[in-house]
């Protein structure tokens, strides 16, 4: 028998329904932001999990021309590369009406992300206080590009940092990365964690029970108790 999930989580019986529910929540946040400001900011995660969420969100009734979208983290590869998160976002989210949104890429010209940090931070000026951040999580407990054992991990996880983004070299995962800092993520008005599958559920349950507190995802969940966990098997 699978472990029950806490009542505070938003759960669904299947991933398709979860994607729709999450898209509705994010769309409501973006519309609310646009009621008080000229633009709204959204940072999303890559990987395989968010594709149905992207498709559902792309159909939301939002003034997309006033929305600025970026990634929580990006592999340092060209957009034509199959591992590019920007490619994923452009294919599945920025289509139809959502194609009018402004996209800020974390991948800049050049082969060295560490040399591009200052320029990337400049391009992310509108994300100093993001409206919505949607995170994913790996089975090692990483979120964004906060990989255990990665270079610059301590700086990336410093909640007092003034850095908007940092370059990261994972110890095992392919490609150098550019990632939002945890400080940037923690300043978001709304934080969502979108996870699927028993293994990731069990990681989060261990964290909630006081175990595995040193996993990178807890750098967010431990400080933002109002973060929303969206889960499906």
Sine and cosine of phi, psi and omega as CSV:
sin_phi,cos_phi,sin_psi,cos_psi,sin_omega,cos_omega
0.00,0.00,0.73,-0.68,-0.03,-1.00
-0.97,0.26,0.45,-0.89,0.01,-1.00
-0.94,0.35,0.69,-0.72,0.05,-1.00
-0.93,0.36,0.46,-0.89,0.01,-1.00
-0.99,-0.13,0.47,-0.88,0.00,-1.00
-0.87,0.50,0.50,-0.87,-0.01,-1.00
-0.89,0.46,-0.45,0.90,-0.03,-1.00
-0.94,0.35,-0.36,0.93,0.03,-1.00
-0.96,0.29,0.51,-0.86,0.20,-0.98
-1.00,-0.06,0.93,-0.37,-0.06,-1.00
-0.87,-0.48,0.40,-0.91,0.04,-1.00
-0.67,-0.75,0.37,-0.93,-0.03,-1.00
-0.95,0.32,-0.45,0.89,-0.01,-1.00
-0.60,-0.80,0.27,-0.96,-0.12,-0.99
-0.94,0.33,-0.51,0.86,0.00,-1.00
-0.91,0.42,-0.70,0.71,0.01,-1.00
-0.93,0.38,-0.62,0.78,0.05,-1.00
-0.86,0.50,-0.67,0.74,0.00,-1.00
-0.87,0.49,-0.66,0.75,0.01,-1.00
-0.92,0.39,-0.68,0.74,-0.01,-1.00
-0.90,0.44,-0.68,0.73,0.03,-1.00
-0.91,0.41,-0.67,0.74,0.02,-1.00
-0.87,0.49,-0.64,0.77,0.04,-1.00
-0.89,0.47,-0.69,0.72,-0.01,-1.00
-0.90,0.44,-0.72,0.70,-0.01,-1.00
-0.91,0.42,-0.67,0.74,0.02,-1.00
-0.87,0.49,-0.67,0.75,0.04,-1.00
-0.88,0.47,-0.65,0.76,0.04,-1.00
-0.89,0.45,-0.68,0.73,-0.02,-1.00
-0.92,0.39,-0.67,0.74,0.04,-1.00
-0.89,0.47,-0.66,0.75,0.02,-1.00
-0.89,0.45,-0.64,0.77,0.03,-1.00
-0.89,0.45,-0.63,0.77,-0.02,-1.00
-0.95,0.31,-0.26,0.96,0.08,-1.00
-0.96,0.28,-0.35,0.94,-0.06,-1.00
-0.89,-0.46,-0.21,0.98,0.01,-1.00
-0.64,-0.77,0.27,-0.96,-0.02,-1.00
-0.96,0.29,-0.45,0.89,-0.04,-1.00
-0.73,-0.68,0.37,-0.93,0.11,-0.99
-0.79,-0.61,0.54,-0.84,-0.08,-1.00
-0.87,-0.49,0.68,-0.73,-0.06,-1.00
-0.70,-0.72,0.82,-0.58,0.10,-1.00
-0.92,-0.40,0.81,-0.58,-0.06,-1.00
-0.87,-0.50,0.27,-0.96,-0.01,-1.00
-0.96,-0.27,0.38,-0.92,0.03,-1.00
-0.99,-0.10,-0.37,-0.93,-0.04,-1.00
1.00,-0.06,-0.13,-0.99,-0.08,-1.00
-1.00,0.06,-0.46,0.89,-0.09,-1.00
-0.89,0.46,-0.68,0.73,-0.17,-0.99
-0.98,0.18,-0.06,1.00,-0.09,-1.00
-0.82,0.57,-0.77,0.64,0.03,-1.00
-0.91,0.42,-0.52,0.85,0.09,-1.00
-0.90,0.45,-0.70,0.72,0.03,-1.00
-0.86,0.51,-0.71,0.70,-0.03,-1.00
-0.89,0.45,-0.67,0.75,0.01,-1.00
-0.92,0.39,-0.68,0.73,-0.03,-1.00
-0.92,0.39,-0.56,0.83,-0.02,-1.00
-0.88,0.48,-0.38,0.92,-0.02,-1.00
-1.00,-0.06,0.00,1.00,-0.04,-1.00
-0.94,0.34,0.54,-0.84,0.02,-1.00
-0.99,0.11,1.00,0.01,-0.04,-1.00
-0.73,-0.69,0.49,-0.87,0.14,-0.99
-0.97,0.23,0.98,0.20,-0.15,-0.99
-0.87,0.49,-0.46,0.89,-0.01,-1.00
-0.89,0.45,-0.31,0.95,-0.01,-1.00
-0.98,-0.21,0.15,0.99,-0.02,-1.00
-0.97,-0.25,0.70,-0.71,0.06,-1.00
-0.93,-0.35,0.81,-0.59,-0.08,-1.00
-0.90,-0.44,0.68,-0.74,0.18,-0.98
-0.65,-0.76,-0.02,-1.00,0.04,-1.00
-0.97,-0.23,0.51,-0.86,0.13,-0.99
-0.92,0.40,-0.62,0.79,0.08,-1.00
-0.40,-0.92,0.33,-0.95,-0.05,-1.00
-0.57,-0.82,0.64,-0.77,0.14,-0.99
-0.96,0.28,0.61,-0.79,-0.07,-1.00
-0.99,0.13,0.94,0.33,0.02,-1.00
-0.72,-0.69,0.36,-0.93,0.03,-1.00
-0.92,0.39,0.39,-0.92,-0.06,-1.00
-0.91,0.42,-0.35,0.94,0.05,-1.00
-0.98,0.22,-0.21,0.98,-0.03,-1.00
-0.96,0.27,0.64,-0.77,0.00,-1.00
-0.88,0.47,-0.35,0.94,0.01,-1.00
-1.00,0.03,0.03,1.00,-0.04,-1.00
-0.95,0.31,0.82,-0.58,0.10,-0.99
-0.95,0.32,-0.53,0.85,0.06,-1.00
-0.87,0.50,-0.65,0.76,0.04,-1.00
-0.87,0.49,-0.67,0.74,0.02,-1.00
-0.88,0.48,-0.72,0.70,-0.03,-1.00
-0.91,0.41,-0.68,0.73,-0.01,-1.00
-0.92,0.40,-0.56,0.83,-0.04,-1.00
-0.97,0.26,-0.68,0.74,-0.20,-0.98
-0.94,-0.34,-0.34,0.94,0.01,-1.00
-0.95,-0.32,-0.78,0.63,-0.12,-0.99
-1.00,0.07,0.91,0.41,-0.01,-1.00
-0.68,-0.73,0.30,-0.95,-0.06,-1.00
0.86,0.50,-0.67,-0.74,0.02,-1.00
-0.86,0.50,-0.55,0.83,-0.03,-1.00
-0.94,0.35,-0.19,0.98,0.02,-1.00
-0.92,0.38,-0.25,0.97,0.01,-1.00
-0.99,0.10,-0.13,0.99,0.05,-1.00
-0.91,0.41,0.48,-0.88,0.09,-1.00
-1.00,0.08,0.75,-0.66,0.01,-1.00
-0.93,-0.36,0.80,-0.61,0.05,-1.00
-0.96,-0.29,0.94,-0.35,-0.04,-1.00
-0.99,0.17,0.59,-0.81,0.12,-0.99
-1.00,0.04,-0.17,0.99,0.05,-1.00
-1.00,-0.10,0.88,-0.47,-0.01,-1.00
-0.92,-0.38,0.22,-0.98,0.02,-1.00
-0.86,0.51,0.52,-0.85,0.02,-1.00
0.93,-0.36,0.37,-0.93,-0.08,-1.00
-1.00,-0.07,-0.14,0.99,-0.11,-0.99
-0.86,-0.52,0.95,-0.31,0.01,-1.00
-0.91,0.42,-0.48,0.88,-0.01,-1.00
-0.91,0.42,-0.50,0.87,0.04,-1.00
-0.99,0.16,-0.19,0.98,-0.07,-1.00
-0.96,-0.27,0.10,1.00,-0.09,-1.00
-0.86,0.50,-0.73,0.69,-0.06,-1.00
-0.89,0.45,-0.68,0.73,0.01,-1.00
-0.91,0.41,-0.62,0.78,0.02,-1.00
-0.91,0.41,-0.65,0.76,0.04,-1.00
-0.88,0.48,-0.64,0.77,0.02,-1.00
-0.88,0.47,-0.65,0.76,-0.02,-1.00
-0.94,0.33,-0.33,0.94,-0.05,-1.00
-0.99,-0.15,0.31,0.95,-0.09,-1.00
-0.82,0.58,-0.57,0.82,-0.03,-1.00
-0.96,0.28,-0.14,0.99,-0.02,-1.00
-0.97,-0.23,0.34,0.94,0.05,-1.00
-0.88,0.48,-0.61,0.79,0.08,-1.00
-0.78,-0.63,0.99,0.11,-0.06,-1.00
-0.90,0.44,0.54,-0.84,0.11,-0.99
-0.97,0.25,-0.73,0.68,-0.06,-1.00
-0.68,-0.74,0.72,-0.69,0.14,-0.99
-0.82,-0.57,0.81,-0.59,0.05,-1.00
-0.93,-0.36,0.91,-0.42,-0.05,-1.00
-0.98,-0.18,0.40,-0.92,0.24,-0.97
-0.90,-0.43,-0.06,-1.00,0.04,-1.00
-0.48,-0.88,0.67,-0.74,0.07,-1.00
-1.00,0.03,0.18,-0.98,-0.01,-1.00
-0.96,0.28,-0.07,1.00,0.13,-0.99
-0.99,-0.12,0.11,0.99,0.01,-1.00
0.99,0.10,0.14,0.99,0.02,-1.00
-0.99,0.12,0.48,-0.87,0.19,-0.98
-0.71,-0.70,0.31,-0.95,-0.17,-0.99
0.77,0.64,-0.71,-0.71,0.13,-0.99
-0.92,-0.39,0.59,0.80,0.04,-1.00
-1.00,0.07,0.95,0.32,-0.03,-1.00
-0.99,0.15,0.71,-0.71,0.10,-0.99
-0.82,0.57,0.77,-0.64,0.01,-1.00
0.99,0.11,0.05,1.00,-0.03,-1.00
-0.96,0.27,0.46,-0.89,0.13,-0.99
-0.90,0.43,0.50,-0.87,0.01,-1.00
0.88,0.47,0.24,0.97,-0.05,-1.00
-0.89,0.46,-0.69,0.73,-0.04,-1.00
-0.88,0.48,-0.66,0.75,0.02,-1.00
-0.93,0.38,-0.65,0.76,0.00,-1.00
-0.90,0.44,-0.51,0.86,-0.04,-1.00
-1.00,-0.08,0.13,0.99,0.00,-1.00
-0.97,0.23,0.93,-0.36,-0.06,-1.00
-0.94,0.35,-0.24,0.97,0.01,-1.00
-0.99,-0.11,0.02,1.00,-0.06,-1.00
-0.90,0.44,0.54,-0.84,0.11,-0.99
-1.00,-0.07,0.03,1.00,-0.03,-1.00
-0.97,0.24,0.70,-0.72,0.10,-0.99
-0.99,0.12,-0.57,0.82,-0.03,-1.00
-0.50,-0.87,0.30,-0.95,0.03,-1.00
-0.55,-0.84,0.47,-0.88,0.17,-0.99
-0.99,0.12,0.56,-0.83,-0.07,-1.00
-0.67,-0.74,0.63,-0.78,0.12,-0.99
-0.90,-0.44,0.96,-0.26,-0.02,-1.00
-0.92,0.39,0.49,-0.87,-0.01,-1.00
-0.95,0.31,-0.49,0.87,-0.06,-1.00
-0.75,-0.66,-0.59,0.81,-0.04,-1.00
-0.90,0.43,0.55,-0.83,-0.02,-1.00
-0.95,0.32,0.49,-0.87,0.13,-0.99
0.97,0.23,0.69,-0.72,0.25,-0.97
-0.91,0.41,0.31,-0.95,-0.09,-1.00
-0.72,-0.69,0.31,-0.95,0.28,-0.96
-0.86,-0.50,0.73,-0.68,-0.08,-1.00
-0.70,-0.71,0.53,-0.85,0.22,-0.97
-0.89,0.46,0.55,-0.84,0.08,-1.00
-0.96,0.27,0.37,-0.93,0.05,-1.00
-0.90,0.43,-0.52,0.86,0.03,-1.00
-0.88,0.47,-0.65,0.76,0.04,-1.00
-0.90,0.43,-0.72,0.69,0.00,-1.00
-0.87,0.50,-0.68,0.74,-0.05,-1.00
-0.92,0.39,-0.36,0.93,0.02,-1.00
-0.99,0.11,-0.07,1.00,-0.03,-1.00
-0.91,0.42,0.56,-0.83,0.06,-1.00
-0.93,0.38,-0.60,0.80,-0.02,-1.00
-0.70,-0.72,0.76,-0.65,0.02,-1.00
-0.85,-0.53,0.78,-0.63,0.04,-1.00
-0.85,-0.52,0.64,-0.77,0.15,-0.99
-0.91,-0.42,0.89,-0.46,-0.09,-1.00
-0.96,-0.29,0.95,-0.32,-0.07,-1.00
-0.72,-0.69,0.50,-0.87,0.05,-1.00
-0.67,-0.74,0.50,-0.87,0.10,-1.00
0.99,-0.16,0.47,-0.88,-0.07,-1.00
-0.90,0.43,-0.63,0.78,-0.08,-1.00
-0.89,0.45,-0.70,0.71,0.00,-1.00
-0.94,0.33,-0.59,0.81,0.09,-1.00
-0.84,0.55,-0.72,0.69,-0.07,-1.00
-0.92,0.39,-0.56,0.83,0.08,-1.00
-0.87,0.49,-0.73,0.68,-0.03,-1.00
-0.92,0.39,-0.59,0.81,0.05,-1.00
-0.91,0.42,-0.61,0.79,0.04,-1.00
-0.91,0.41,-0.64,0.77,0.03,-1.00
-0.89,0.45,-0.70,0.72,-0.03,-1.00
-0.92,0.40,-0.42,0.91,0.02,-1.00
-1.00,0.03,0.02,1.00,0.04,-1.00
0.99,-0.16,0.00,1.00,0.05,-1.00
-1.00,-0.06,0.26,-0.97,0.11,-0.99
0.80,0.60,0.60,0.80,-0.02,-1.00
-0.93,0.36,-0.24,0.97,-0.02,-1.00
-1.00,0.00,0.02,1.00,0.03,-1.00
-0.93,0.35,0.59,-0.81,-0.07,-1.00
-0.81,0.58,-0.57,0.82,-0.03,-1.00
-0.87,0.50,-0.46,0.89,-0.03,-1.00
-0.96,0.29,-0.23,0.97,0.11,-0.99
-0.91,0.43,-0.39,0.92,0.10,-1.00
-0.99,-0.10,-0.83,0.56,-0.10,-0.99
-0.90,0.43,-0.52,0.86,0.00,-1.00
-0.95,0.32,-0.38,0.92,-0.04,-1.00
-0.95,-0.30,-0.36,0.93,0.02,-1.00
-0.87,-0.49,1.00,0.08,-0.03,-1.00
-0.92,0.39,-0.24,0.97,0.02,-1.00
-1.00,-0.02,0.11,0.99,0.07,-1.00
-0.90,0.43,0.65,-0.76,-0.06,-1.00
-0.99,-0.11,0.82,-0.57,0.06,-1.00
-0.99,-0.16,0.86,-0.52,0.05,-1.00
-0.94,-0.35,0.86,-0.51,-0.14,-0.99
-0.71,-0.70,0.62,-0.78,0.20,-0.98
-0.65,-0.76,0.47,-0.88,-0.01,-1.00
-0.88,0.48,0.00,0.00,0.00,0.00
